[in-house]
Amino acid sequence: MKFTHEILDRLDLLEAKYTTMGQDMLSYLDGLLHADYLTYWDYIHLDTLLSLQNPRTPLPDERIFILYHQITELYFKLIIQAIEQLIFDEKQDLAFFKRQLQRVNRYFEHLIDSFDVMVDGMDKAEFLQFRMSLLPASGFQSGQYRKIEILSADLYNLVHFSQKSAVSPESPMESQYAALYWKKGATELATGKKTLTLKQFEQKYASEFIELANRVKACNIWQVYLKFDPETREDKELKDLLRAYDFNANIRWPLVHLRSAVRYLDNKPQVIAATGGTNWQQYLPPKEQRIVYYPELWNEAELESWGRKTRM
């Protein structure tokens, strides 16, 4: 076989690469001689992925419930990756910032649009049966979603409105963490005490959340935005992307969950018990939580009606 200039050029580049790393190129070429061809199913670990659904009951719709939550967590991982690139990448220029926000919004929009799988895609009677076997586990316990919130905004903006007079943006992260809004959603309706769902969640993640909040307090999405010069911060497309993200995460996303809860749950004590006793009626409606990542980008009327409109 006659080597073309293209092949010889590639060999020179490979030799330079391995020499820089103190490696022997011939050894790597020998490895290629024995390596198997890559297949799609091996590359994405398809057999492993399809084996990760382990229902607790024989009810068919439980598998839908598991699969959709797994899909959601994979989207959360995509969102976290996009945000981490945005806040930690050295260049952090306007074009890159916009590109990453567009990705985050696209992932959220896919999740929101697909949530009909949960709203209308399961049999109510089956749901109420298999859900009882999952106590005290709850989608509330998604650690990845809480990380998305911490990466996205100043932690003070995640404090429950009833607690904002007790802490300030300058308060230690431990104090702000203790007042976060979502803790109100995991208290027993009758006693106001923490549910087992919340106790388990905090035992696993509390220190990790506080550490992350400290790490990104000067470089979350909002803080990176503030590093742009005043003229750049007024860029309409940039502000629209941030507003769309705020709206997607804090209005549209909780509202589709609320639709699902209304579809499958009601006010009977035994049904509420199926959610681990969490106060979903107060936790899910965005108008009750009033969580806004970027309040500076909304006018007074928009903030006053927060959560009451489904379109921007």
C-alpha positions as protocol buffer text, in pm:
chain_id: "A"
residue {
  index: 1
  type: MET
  ca { x: 0 y: 0 z: 0 }
}
residue {
  index: 2
  type: LYS
  ca { x: 132 y: 344 z: -92 }
}
residue {
  index: 3
  type: PHE
  ca { x: 99 y: 600 z: 188 }
}
residue {
  index: 4
  type: THR
  ca { x: -65 y: 924 z: 80 }
}
residue {
  index: 5
  type: HIS
  ca { x: 45 y: 1264 z: 204 }
}
residue {
  index: 6
  type: GLU
  ca { x: -271 y: 1274 z: 417 }
}
residue {
  index: 7
  type: ILE
  ca { x: -176 y: 951 z: 599 }
}
residue {
  index: 8
  type: LEU
  ca { x: 186 y: 1059 z: 646 }
}
residue {
  index: 9
  type: ASP
  ca { x: 73 y: 1396 z: 781 }
}
residue {
  index: 10
  type: ARG
  ca { x: -156 y: 1223 z: 1031 }
}
residue {
  index: 11
  type: LEU
  ca { x: 129 y: 994 z: 1142 }
}
residue {
  index: 12
  type: ASP
  ca { x: 354 y: 1294 z: 1198 }
}
residue {
  index: 13
  type: LEU
  ca { x: 84 y: 1461 z: 1406 }
}
residue {
  index: 14
  type: LEU
  ca { x: 27 y: 1145 z: 1609 }
}
residue {
  index: 15
  type: GLU
  ca { x: 398 y: 1104 z: 1672 }
}
residue {
  index: 16
  type: ALA
  ca { x: 422 y: 1465 z: 1790 }
}
residue {
  index: 17
  type: LYS
  ca { x: 123 y: 1414 z: 2019 }
}
residue {
  index: 18
  type: TYR
  ca { x: 256 y: 1100 z: 2185 }
}
residue {
  index: 19
  type: THR
  ca { x: 612 y: 1236 z: 2206 }
}
residue {
  index: 20
  type: THR
  ca { x: 480 y: 1539 z: 2396 }
}
residue {
  index: 21
  type: MET
  ca { x: 316 y: 1304 z: 2645 }
}
residue {
  index: 22
  type: GLY
  ca { x: 627 y: 1085 z: 2671 }
}
residue {
  index: 23
  type: GLN
  ca { x: 447 y: 795 z: 2507 }
}
residue {
  index: 24
  type: ASP
  ca { x: 549 y: 550 z: 2236 }
}
residue {
  index: 25
  type: MET
  ca { x: 327 y: 591 z: 1929 }
}
residue {
  index: 26
  type: LEU
  ca { x: 400 y: 239 z: 1803 }
}
residue {
  index: 27
  type: SER
  ca { x: 258 y: 89 z: 2122 }
}
residue {
  index: 28
  type: TYR
  ca { x: -68 y: 275 z: 2065 }
}
residue {
  index: 29
  type: LEU
  ca { x: -79 y: 163 z: 1702 }
}
residue {
  index: 30
  type: ASP
  ca { x: -30 y: -198 z: 1821 }
}
residue {
  index: 31
  type: GLY
  ca { x: -327 y: -145 z: 2050 }
}
residue {
  index: 32
  type: LEU
  ca { x: -540 y: -37 z: 1756 }
}
residue {
  index: 33
  type: LEU
  ca { x: -459 y: -363 z: 1577 }
}
residue {
  index: 34
  type: HIS
  ca { x: -628 y: -560 z: 1855 }
}
residue {
  index: 35
  type: ALA
  ca { x: -910 y: -323 z: 1948 }
}
residue {
  index: 36
  type: ASP
  ca { x: -1267 y: -415 z: 1853 }
}
residue {
  index: 37
  type: TYR
  ca { x: -1481 y: -185 z: 1642 }
}
residue {
  index: 38
  type: LEU
  ca { x: -1706 y: 38 z: 1849 }
}
residue {
  index: 39
  type: THR
  ca { x: -2079 y: -35 z: 1834 }
}
residue {
  index: 40
  type: TYR
  ca { x: -2370 y: 195 z: 1914 }
}
residue {
  index: 41
  type: TRP
  ca { x: -2501 y: -29 z: 2193 }
}
residue {
  index: 42
  type: ASP
  ca { x: -2162 y: -52 z: 2361 }
}
residue {
  index: 43
  type: TYR
  ca { x: -2092 y: 320 z: 2329 }
}
residue {
  index: 44
  type: ILE
  ca { x: -2412 y: 428 z: 2509 }
}
residue {
  index: 45
  type: HIS
  ca { x: -2421 y: 118 z: 2735 }
}
residue {
  index: 46
  type: LEU
  ca { x: -2765 y: 36 z: 2600 }
}
residue {
  index: 47
  type: ASP
  ca { x: -2808 y: -300 z: 2772 }
}
residue {
  index: 48
  type: THR
  ca { x: -2718 y: -144 z: 3108 }
}
residue {
  index: 49
  type: LEU
  ca { x: -2946 y: 153 z: 3047 }
}
residue {
  index: 50
  type: LEU
  ca { x: -3244 y: -69 z: 2964 }
}
residue {
  index: 51
  type: SER
  ca { x: -3184 y: -281 z: 3273 }
}
residue {
  index: 52
  type: LEU
  ca { x: -3214 y: 10 z: 3518 }
}
residue {
  index: 53
  type: GLN
  ca { x: -3593 y: -5 z: 3554 }
}
residue {
  index: 54
  type: ASN
  ca { x: -3682 y: -215 z: 3857 }
}
residue {
  index: 55
  type: PRO
  ca { x: -4051 y: -173 z: 3951 }
}
residue {
  index: 56
  type: ARG
  ca { x: -4163 y: -246 z: 4305 }
}
residue {
  index: 57
  type: THR
  ca { x: -4501 y: -376 z: 4187 }
}
residue {
  index: 58
  type: PRO
  ca { x: -4632 y: -577 z: 3887 }
}
residue {
  index: 59
  type: LEU
  ca { x: -4841 y: -280 z: 3773 }
}
residue {
  index: 60
  type: PRO
  ca { x: -4736 y: -189 z: 3415 }
}
residue {
  index: 61
  type: ASP
  ca { x: -4766 y: 187 z: 3453 }
}
residue {
  index: 62
  type: GLU
  ca { x: -4503 y: 193 z: 3726 }
}
residue {
  index: 63
  type: ARG
  ca { x: -4245 y: 135 z: 3452 }
}
residue {
  index: 64
  type: ILE
  ca { x: -4367 y: 454 z: 3278 }
}
residue {
  index: 65
  type: PHE
  ca { x: -4320 y: 639 z: 3605 }
}
residue {
  index: 66
  type: ILE
  ca { x: -3964 y: 512 z: 3648 }
}
residue {
  index: 67
  type: LEU
  ca { x: -3858 y: 569 z: 3288 }
}
residue {
  index: 68
  type: TYR
  ca { x: -3987 y: 923 z: 3274 }
}
residue {
  index: 69
  type: HIS
  ca { x: -3812 y: 1019 z: 3598 }
}
residue {
  index: 70
  type: GLN
  ca { x: -3489 y: 869 z: 3466 }
}
residue {
  index: 71
  type: ILE
  ca { x: -3527 y: 1067 z: 3144 }
}
residue {
  index: 72
  type: THR
  ca { x: -3586 y: 1380 z: 3351 }
}
residue {
  index: 73
  type: GLU
  ca { x: -3268 y: 1323 z: 3551 }
}
residue {
  index: 74
  type: LEU
  ca { x: -3069 y: 1281 z: 3229 }
}
residue {
  index: 75
  type: TYR
  ca { x: -3204 y: 1615 z: 3108 }
}
residue {
  index: 76
  type: PHE
  ca { x: -3107 y: 1767 z: 3443 }
}
residue {
  index: 77
  type: LYS
  ca { x: -2756 y: 1639 z: 3384 }
}
residue {
  index: 78
  type: LEU
  ca { x: -2753 y: 1812 z: 3044 }
}
residue {
  index: 79
  type: ILE
  ca { x: -2872 y: 2135 z: 3207 }
}
residue {
  index: 80
  type: ILE
  ca { x: -2605 y: 2116 z: 3477 }
}
residue {
  index: 81
  type: GLN
  ca { x: -2335 y: 2055 z: 3217 }
}
residue {
  index: 82
  type: ALA
  ca { x: -2453 y: 2354 z: 3013 }
}
residue {
  index: 83
  type: ILE
  ca { x: -2461 y: 2582 z: 3318 }
}
residue {
  index: 84
  type: GLU
  ca { x: -2124 y: 2466 z: 3448 }
}
residue {
  index: 85
  type: GLN
  ca { x: -1970 y: 2544 z: 3110 }
}
residue {
  index: 86
  type: LEU
  ca { x: -2134 y: 2887 z: 3120 }
}
residue {
  index: 87
  type: ILE
  ca { x: -2012 y: 2982 z: 3467 }
}
residue {
  index: 88
  type: PHE
  ca { x: -1673 y: 2811 z: 3478 }
}
residue {
  index: 89
  type: ASP
  ca { x: -1545 y: 2851 z: 3122 }
}
residue {
  index: 90
  type: GLU
  ca { x: -1270 y: 3110 z: 3104 }
}
residue {
  index: 91
  type: LYS
  ca { x: -1397 y: 3299 z: 2800 }
}
residue {
  index: 92
  type: GLN
  ca { x: -1751 y: 3376 z: 2924 }
}
residue {
  index: 93
  type: ASP
  ca { x: -1811 y: 3611 z: 2630 }
}
residue {
  index: 94
  type: LEU
  ca { x: -2158 y: 3723 z: 2523 }
}
residue {
  index: 95
  type: ALA
  ca { x: -2196 y: 3477 z: 2234 }
}
residue {
  index: 96
  type: PHE
  ca { x: -2097 y: 3183 z: 2454 }
}
residue {
  index: 97
  type: PHE
  ca { x: -2324 y: 3297 z: 2736 }
}
residue {
  index: 98
  type: LYS
  ca { x: -2620 y: 3317 z: 2497 }
}
residue {
  index: 99
  type: ARG
  ca { x: -2542 y: 2979 z: 2342 }
}
residue {
  index: 100
  type: GLN
  ca { x: -2539 y: 2807 z: 2680 }
}
residue {
  index: 101
  type: LEU
  ca { x: -2862 y: 2975 z: 2789 }
}
residue {
  index: 102
  type: GLN
  ca { x: -3026 y: 2866 z: 2465 }
}
residue {
  index: 103
  type: ARG
  ca { x: -2925 y: 2509 z: 2543 }
}
residue {
  index: 104
  type: VAL
  ca { x: -3061 y: 2529 z: 2897 }
}
residue {
  index: 105
  type: ASN
  ca { x: -3391 y: 2671 z: 2772 }
}
residue {
  index: 106
  type: ARG
  ca { x: -3414 y: 2405 z: 2502 }
}
residue {
  index: 107
  type: TYR
  ca { x: -3367 y: 2126 z: 2758 }
}
residue {
  index: 108
  type: PHE
  ca { x: -3631 y: 2275 z: 2989 }
}
residue {
  index: 109
  type: GLU
  ca { x: -3875 y: 2322 z: 2703 }
}
residue {
  index: 110
  type: HIS
  ca { x: -3833 y: 1958 z: 2601 }
}
residue {
  index: 111
  type: LEU
  ca { x: -3904 y: 1850 z: 2959 }
}
residue {
  index: 112
  type: ILE
  ca { x: -4207 y: 2075 z: 2990 }
}
residue {
  index: 113
  type: ASP
  ca { x: -4352 y: 1967 z: 2655 }
}
residue {
  index: 114
  type: SER
  ca { x: -4300 y: 1600 z: 2736 }
}
residue {
  index: 115
  type: PHE
  ca { x: -4461 y: 1611 z: 3079 }
}
residue {
  index: 116
  type: ASP
  ca { x: -4793 y: 1497 z: 2936 }
}
residue {
  index: 117
  type: VAL
  ca { x: -4639 y: 1152 z: 2976 }
}
residue {
  index: 118
  type: MET
  ca { x: -4691 y: 1208 z: 3347 }
}
residue {
  index: 119
  type: VAL
  ca { x: -5007 y: 1417 z: 3332 }
}
residue {
  index: 120
  type: ASP
  ca { x: -5215 y: 1194 z: 3102 }
}
residue {
  index: 121
  type: GLY
  ca { x: -4995 y: 893 z: 3037 }
}
residue {
  index: 122
  type: MET
  ca { x: -5075 y: 672 z: 3335 }
}
residue {
  index: 123
  type: ASP
  ca { x: -5384 y: 505 z: 3476 }
}
residue {
  index: 124
  type: LYS
  ca { x: -5491 y: 688 z: 3792 }
}
residue {
  index: 125
  type: ALA
  ca { x: -5593 y: 375 z: 3981 }
}
residue {
  index: 126
  type: GLU
  ca { x: -5262 y: 206 z: 3900 }
}
residue {
  index: 127
  type: PHE
  ca { x: -5068 y: 516 z: 4002 }
}
residue {
  index: 128
  type: LEU
  ca { x: -5234 y: 535 z: 4342 }
}
residue {
  index: 129
  type: GLN
  ca { x: -5157 y: 168 z: 4400 }
}
residue {
  index: 130
  type: PHE
  ca { x: -4790 y: 159 z: 4303 }
}
residue {
  index: 131
  type: ARG
  ca { x: -4720 y: 504 z: 4451 }
}
residue {
  index: 132
  type: MET
  ca { x: -4799 y: 366 z: 4797 }
}
residue {
  index: 133
  type: SER
  ca { x: -4518 y: 113 z: 4757 }
}
residue {
  index: 134
  type: LEU
  ca { x: -4260 y: 389 z: 4702 }
}
residue {
  index: 135
  type: LEU
  ca { x: -4290 y: 566 z: 5037 }
}
residue {
  index: 136
  type: PRO
  ca { x: -4117 y: 783 z: 5146 }
}
residue {
  index: 137
  type: ALA
  ca { x: -3936 y: 842 z: 4813 }
}
residue {
  index: 138
  type: SER
  ca { x: -4047 y: 1146 z: 4614 }
}
residue {
  index: 139
  type: GLY
  ca { x: -3942 y: 1340 z: 4305 }
}
residue {
  index: 140
  type: PHE
  ca { x: -3895 y: 1621 z: 4559 }
}
residue {
  index: 141
  type: GLN
  ca { x: -3567 y: 1441 z: 4638 }
}
residue {
  index: 142
  type: SER
  ca { x: -3402 y: 1527 z: 4307 }
}
residue {
  index: 143
  type: GLY
  ca { x: -3061 y: 1652 z: 4414 }
}
residue {
  index: 144
  type: GLN
  ca { x: -2974 y: 1749 z: 4059 }
}
residue {
  index: 145
  type: TYR
  ca { x: -3267 y: 1991 z: 4040 }
}
residue {
  index: 146
  type: ARG
  ca { x: -3160 y: 2166 z: 4360 }
}
residue {
  index: 147
  type: LYS
  ca { x: -2810 y: 2198 z: 4215 }
}
residue {
  index: 148
  type: ILE
  ca { x: -2957 y: 2360 z: 3903 }
}
residue {
  index: 149
  type: GLU
  ca { x: -3127 y: 2619 z: 4125 }
}
residue {
  index: 150
  type: ILE
  ca { x: -2807 y: 2692 z: 4317 }
}
residue {
  index: 151
  type: LEU
  ca { x: -2606 y: 2725 z: 3996 }
}
residue {
  index: 152
  type: SER
  ca { x: -2864 y: 2958 z: 3844 }
}
residue {
  index: 153
  type: ALA
  ca { x: -2918 y: 3236 z: 4097 }
}
residue {
  index: 154
  type: ASP
  ca { x: -2809 y: 3395 z: 4422 }
}
residue {
  index: 155
  type: LEU
  ca { x: -2915 y: 3163 z: 4703 }
}
residue {
  index: 156
  type: TYR
  ca { x: -3112 y: 3442 z: 4871 }
}
residue {
  index: 157
  type: ASN
  ca { x: -3352 y: 3438 z: 4576 }
}
residue {
  index: 158
  type: LEU
  ca { x: -3438 y: 3078 z: 4671 }
}
residue {
  index: 159
  type: VAL
  ca { x: -3527 y: 3170 z: 5028 }
}
residue {
  index: 160
  type: HIS
  ca { x: -3895 y: 3132 z: 5114 }
}
residue {
  index: 161
  type: PHE
  ca { x: -4065 y: 3472 z: 5107 }
}
residue {
  index: 162
  type: SER
  ca { x: -4177 y: 3426 z: 5469 }
}
residue {
  index: 163
  type: GLN
  ca { x: -3813 y: 3391 z: 5578 }
}
residue {
  index: 164
  type: LYS
  ca { x: -3654 y: 3676 z: 5385 }
}
residue {
  index: 165
  type: SER
  ca { x: -3668 y: 3915 z: 5679 }
}
residue {
  index: 166
  type: ALA
  ca { x: -3476 y: 3665 z: 5892 }
}
residue {
  index: 167
  type: VAL
  ca { x: -3177 y: 3638 z: 5657 }
}
residue {
  index: 168
  type: SER
  ca { x: -3005 y: 3860 z: 5403 }
}
residue {
  index: 169
  type: PRO
  ca { x: -2798 y: 3808 z: 5087 }
}
residue {
  index: 170
  type: GLU
  ca { x: -2491 y: 3854 z: 5306 }
}
residue {
  index: 171
  type: SER
  ca { x: -2594 y: 3591 z: 5561 }
}
residue {
  index: 172
  type: PRO
  ca { x: -2382 y: 3275 z: 5580 }
}
residue {
  index: 173
  type: MET
  ca { x: -2485 y: 3013 z: 5328 }
}
residue {
  index: 174
  type: GLU
  ca { x: -2584 y: 2781 z: 5611 }
}
residue {
  index: 175
  type: SER
  ca { x: -2841 y: 3036 z: 5730 }
}
residue {
  index: 176
  type: GLN
  ca { x: -2978 y: 3096 z: 5382 }
}
residue {
  index: 177
  type: TYR
  ca { x: -2990 y: 2723 z: 5315 }
}
residue {
  index: 178
  type: ALA
  ca { x: -3196 y: 2671 z: 5631 }
}
residue {
  index: 179
  type: ALA
  ca { x: -3460 y: 2908 z: 5492 }
}
residue {
  index: 180
  type: LEU
  ca { x: -3488 y: 2771 z: 5135 }
}
residue {
  index: 181
  type: TYR
  ca { x: -3838 y: 2761 z: 4991 }
}
residue {
  index: 182
  type: TRP
  ca { x: -3854 y: 2390 z: 4911 }
}
residue {
  index: 183
  type: LYS
  ca { x: -3824 y: 2289 z: 5274 }
}
residue {
  index: 184
  type: LYS
  ca { x: -4173 y: 2430 z: 5327 }
}
residue {
  index: 185
  type: GLY
  ca { x: -4300 y: 2176 z: 5075 }
}
residue {
  index: 186
  type: ALA
  ca { x: -4177 y: 1878 z: 5277 }
}
residue {
  index: 187
  type: THR
  ca { x: -4341 y: 1940 z: 5610 }
}
residue {
  index: 188
  type: GLU
  ca { x: -4620 y: 1730 z: 5753 }
}
residue {
  index: 189
  type: LEU
  ca { x: -4956 y: 1896 z: 5705 }
}
residue {
  index: 190
  type: ALA
  ca { x: -5080 y: 1811 z: 6052 }
}
residue {
  index: 191
  type: THR
  ca { x: -4773 y: 1891 z: 6265 }
}
residue {
  index: 192
  type: GLY
  ca { x: -4548 y: 2115 z: 6056 }
}
residue {
  index: 193
  type: LYS
  ca { x: -4254 y: 1883 z: 6126 }
}
residue {
  index: 194
  type: LYS
  ca { x: -4004 y: 1769 z: 5864 }
}
residue {
  index: 195
  type: THR
  ca { x: -4119 y: 1463 z: 5675 }
}
residue {
  index: 196
  type: LEU
  ca { x: -3899 y: 1157 z: 5650 }
}
residue {
  index: 197
  type: THR
  ca { x: -3870 y: 1249 z: 5281 }
}
residue {
  index: 198
  type: LEU
  ca { x: -3700 y: 1577 z: 5375 }
}
residue {
  index: 199
  type: LYS
  ca { x: -3489 y: 1424 z: 5652 }
}
residue {
  index: 200
  type: GLN
  ca { x: -3348 y: 1164 z: 5412 }
}
residue {
  index: 201
  type: PHE
  ca { x: -3287 y: 1427 z: 5146 }
}
residue {
  index: 202
  type: GLU
  ca { x: -3098 y: 1663 z: 5376 }
}
residue {
  index: 203
  type: GLN
  ca { x: -2893 y: 1383 z: 5526 }
}
residue {
  index: 204
  type: LYS
  ca { x: -2768 y: 1294 z: 5179 }
}
residue {
  index: 205
  type: TYR
  ca { x: -2728 y: 1637 z: 5020 }
}
residue {
  index: 206
  type: ALA
  ca { x: -2724 y: 1925 z: 5273 }
}
residue {
  index: 207
  type: SER
  ca { x: -2346 y: 1960 z: 5302 }
}
residue {
  index: 208
  type: GLU
  ca { x: -2307 y: 1922 z: 4925 }
}
residue {
  index: 209
  type: PHE
  ca { x: -2563 y: 2196 z: 4857 }
}
residue {
  index: 210
  type: ILE
  ca { x: -2403 y: 2438 z: 5103 }
}
residue {
  index: 211
  type: GLU
  ca { x: -2057 y: 2369 z: 4960 }
}
residue {
  index: 212
  type: LEU
  ca { x: -2186 y: 2431 z: 4606 }
}
residue {
  index: 213
  type: ALA
  ca { x: -2360 y: 2752 z: 4712 }
}
residue {
  index: 214
  type: ASN
  ca { x: -2035 y: 2883 z: 4857 }
}
residue {
  index: 215
  type: ARG
  ca { x: -1846 y: 2779 z: 4548 }
}
residue {
  index: 216
  type: VAL
  ca { x: -2072 y: 2964 z: 4304 }
}
residue {
  index: 217
  type: LYS
  ca { x: -2182 y: 3263 z: 4511 }
}
residue {
  index: 218
  type: ALA
  ca { x: -1962 y: 3484 z: 4291 }
}
residue {
  index: 219
  type: CYS
  ca { x: -2008 y: 3294 z: 3965 }
}
residue {
  index: 220
  type: ASN
  ca { x: -2365 y: 3163 z: 3937 }
}
residue {
  index: 221
  type: ILE
  ca { x: -2548 y: 3259 z: 3617 }
}
residue {
  index: 222
  type: TRP
  ca { x: -2664 y: 3591 z: 3760 }
}
residue {
  index: 223
  type: GLN
  ca { x: -2320 y: 3686 z: 3888 }
}
residue {
  index: 224
  type: VAL
  ca { x: -2163 y: 3603 z: 3551 }
}
residue {
  index: 225
  type: TYR
  ca { x: -2426 y: 3823 z: 3386 }
}
residue {
  index: 226
  type: LEU
  ca { x: -2335 y: 4110 z: 3620 }
}
residue {
  index: 227
  type: LYS
  ca { x: -1972 y: 4087 z: 3509 }
}
residue {
  index: 228
  type: PHE
  ca { x: -2068 y: 4211 z: 3163 }
}
residue {
  index: 229
  type: ASP
  ca { x: -2039 y: 4584 z: 3107 }
}
residue {
  index: 230
  type: PRO
  ca { x: -2363 y: 4787 z: 3147 }
}
residue {
  index: 231
  type: GLU
  ca { x: -2419 y: 4818 z: 2773 }
}
residue {
  index: 232
  type: THR
  ca { x: -2388 y: 4442 z: 2720 }
}
residue {
  index: 233
  type: ARG
  ca { x: -2626 y: 4373 z: 3007 }
}
residue {
  index: 234
  type: GLU
  ca { x: -2890 y: 4570 z: 2819 }
}
residue {
  index: 235
  type: ASP
  ca { x: -2865 y: 4340 z: 2516 }
}
residue {
  index: 236
  type: LYS
  ca { x: -3227 y: 4250 z: 2444 }
}
residue {
  index: 237
  type: GLU
  ca { x: -3163 y: 3892 z: 2333 }
}
residue {
  index: 238
  type: LEU
  ca { x: -2954 y: 3828 z: 2643 }
}
residue {
  index: 239
  type: LYS
  ca { x: -3222 y: 3960 z: 2877 }
}
residue {
  index: 240
  type: ASP
  ca { x: -3492 y: 3770 z: 2690 }
}
residue {
  index: 241
  type: LEU
  ca { x: -3297 y: 3445 z: 2730 }
}
residue {
  index: 242
  type: LEU
  ca { x: -3257 y: 3501 z: 3104 }
}
residue {
  index: 243
  type: ARG
  ca { x: -3624 y: 3590 z: 3141 }
}
residue {
  index: 244
  type: ALA
  ca { x: -3727 y: 3283 z: 2940 }
}
residue {
  index: 245
  type: TYR
  ca { x: -3513 y: 3063 z: 3163 }
}
residue {
  index: 246
  type: ASP
  ca { x: -3662 y: 3217 z: 3478 }
}
residue {
  index: 247
  type: PHE
  ca { x: -4012 y: 3166 z: 3339 }
}
residue {
  index: 248
  type: ASN
  ca { x: -3945 y: 2808 z: 3228 }
}
residue {
  index: 249
  type: ALA
  ca { x: -3785 y: 2701 z: 3556 }
}
residue {
  index: 250
  type: ASN
  ca { x: -4008 y: 2883 z: 3803 }
}
residue {
  index: 251
  type: ILE
  ca { x: -4348 y: 2896 z: 3636 }
}
residue {
  index: 252
  type: ARG
  ca { x: -4390 y: 2649 z: 3351 }
}
residue {
  index: 253
  type: TRP
  ca { x: -4200 y: 2360 z: 3512 }
}
residue {
  index: 254
  type: PRO
  ca { x: -4381 y: 2369 z: 3849 }
}
residue {
  index: 255
  type: LEU
  ca { x: -4715 y: 2420 z: 3674 }
}
residue {
  index: 256
  type: VAL
  ca { x: -4688 y: 2098 z: 3475 }
}
residue {
  index: 257
  type: HIS
  ca { x: -4611 y: 1919 z: 3801 }
}
residue {
  index: 258
  type: LEU
  ca { x: -4916 y: 2080 z: 3956 }
}
residue {
  index: 259
  type: ARG
  ca { x: -5131 y: 1954 z: 3668 }
}
residue {
  index: 260
  type: SER
  ca { x: -5002 y: 1604 z: 3732 }
}
residue {
  index: 261
  type: ALA
  ca { x: -5067 y: 1628 z: 4106 }
}
residue {
  index: 262
  type: VAL
  ca { x: -5422 y: 1752 z: 4049 }
}
residue {
  index: 263
  type: ARG
  ca { x: -5476 y: 1469 z: 3801 }
}
residue {
  index: 264
  type: TYR
  ca { x: -5365 y: 1193 z: 4036 }
}
residue {
  index: 265
  type: LEU
  ca { x: -5409 y: 1327 z: 4389 }
}
residue {
  index: 266
  type: ASP
  ca { x: -5687 y: 1485 z: 4590 }
}
residue {
  index: 267
  type: ASN
  ca { x: -5740 y: 1598 z: 4949 }
}
residue {
  index: 268
  type: LYS
  ca { x: -5816 y: 1263 z: 5103 }
}
residue {
  index: 269
  type: PRO
  ca { x: -5569 y: 1187 z: 5383 }
}
residue {
  index: 270
  type: GLN
  ca { x: -5480 y: 848 z: 5240 }
}
residue {
  index: 271
  type: VAL
  ca { x: -5398 y: 1001 z: 4904 }
}
residue {
  index: 272
  type: ILE
  ca { x: -5179 y: 1273 z: 5056 }
}
residue {
  index: 273
  type: ALA
  ca { x: -4995 y: 998 z: 5242 }
}
residue {
  index: 274
  type: ALA
  ca { x: -4898 y: 855 z: 4905 }
}
residue {
  index: 275
  type: THR
  ca { x: -4669 y: 1155 z: 4853 }
}
residue {
  index: 276
  type: GLY
  ca { x: -4490 y: 1105 z: 5183 }
}
residue {
  index: 277
  type: GLY
  ca { x: -4708 y: 1369 z: 5349 }
}
residue {
  index: 278
  type: THR
  ca { x: -4551 y: 1651 z: 5148 }
}
residue {
  index: 279
  type: ASN
  ca { x: -4757 y: 1966 z: 5119 }
}
residue {
  index: 280
  type: TRP
  ca { x: -4785 y: 1967 z: 4741 }
}
residue {
  index: 281
  type: GLN
  ca { x: -5083 y: 2202 z: 4740 }
}
residue {
  index: 282
  type: GLN
  ca { x: -4861 y: 2482 z: 4875 }
}
residue {
  index: 283
  type: TYR
  ca { x: -4529 y: 2368 z: 4731 }
}
residue {
  index: 284
  type: LEU
  ca { x: -4612 y: 2330 z: 4362 }
}
residue {
  index: 285
  type: PRO
  ca { x: -4808 y: 2646 z: 4265 }
}
residue {
  index: 286
  type: PRO
  ca { x: -4553 y: 2910 z: 4158 }
}
residue {
  index: 287
  type: LYS
  ca { x: -4783 y: 3188 z: 4280 }
}
residue {
  index: 288
  type: GLU
  ca { x: -4747 y: 3043 z: 4631 }
}
residue {
  index: 289
  type: GLN
  ca { x: -4369 y: 3007 z: 4619 }
}
residue {
  index: 290
  type: ARG
  ca { x: -4287 y: 3336 z: 4440 }
}
residue {
  index: 291
  type: ILE
  ca { x: -3942 y: 3208 z: 4343 }
}
residue {
  index: 292
  type: VAL
  ca { x: -3780 y: 3435 z: 4085 }
}
residue {
  index: 293
  type: TYR
  ca { x: -3418 y: 3383 z: 3983 }
}
residue {
  index: 294
  type: TYR
  ca { x: -3373 y: 3729 z: 3833 }
}
residue {
  index: 295
  type: PRO
  ca { x: -3623 y: 3973 z: 3990 }
}
residue {
  index: 296
  type: GLU
  ca { x: -3426 y: 4268 z: 3852 }
}
residue {
  index: 297
  type: LEU
  ca { x: -3533 y: 4168 z: 3499 }
}
residue {
  index: 298
  type: TRP
  ca { x: -3907 y: 4184 z: 3572 }
}
residue {
  index: 299
  type: ASN
  ca { x: -4126 y: 4488 z: 3635 }
}
residue {
  index: 300
  type: GLU
  ca { x: -4344 y: 4532 z: 3941 }
}
residue {
  index: 301
  type: ALA
  ca { x: -4664 y: 4419 z: 3770 }
}
residue {
  index: 302
  type: GLU
  ca { x: -4497 y: 4103 z: 3639 }
}
residue {
  index: 303
  type: LEU
  ca { x: -4364 y: 4017 z: 3984 }
}
residue {
  index: 304
  type: GLU
  ca { x: -4701 y: 4086 z: 4141 }
}
residue {
  index: 305
  type: SER
  ca { x: -4874 y: 3843 z: 3903 }
}
residue {
  index: 306
  type: TRP
  ca { x: -4594 y: 3584 z: 3914 }
}
residue {
  index: 307
  type: GLY
  ca { x: -4725 y: 3236 z: 3851 }
}
residue {
  index: 308
  type: ARG
  ca { x: -5070 y: 3346 z: 3742 }
}
residue {
  index: 309
  type: LYS
  ca { x: -4983 y: 3358 z: 3371 }
}
residue {
  index: 310
  type: THR
  ca { x: -4867 y: 3062 z: 3165 }
}
residue {
  index: 311
  type: ARG
  ca { x: -4717 y: 3272 z: 2887 }
}
residue {
  index: 312
  type: MET
  ca { x: -4461 y: 3551 z: 2895 }
}
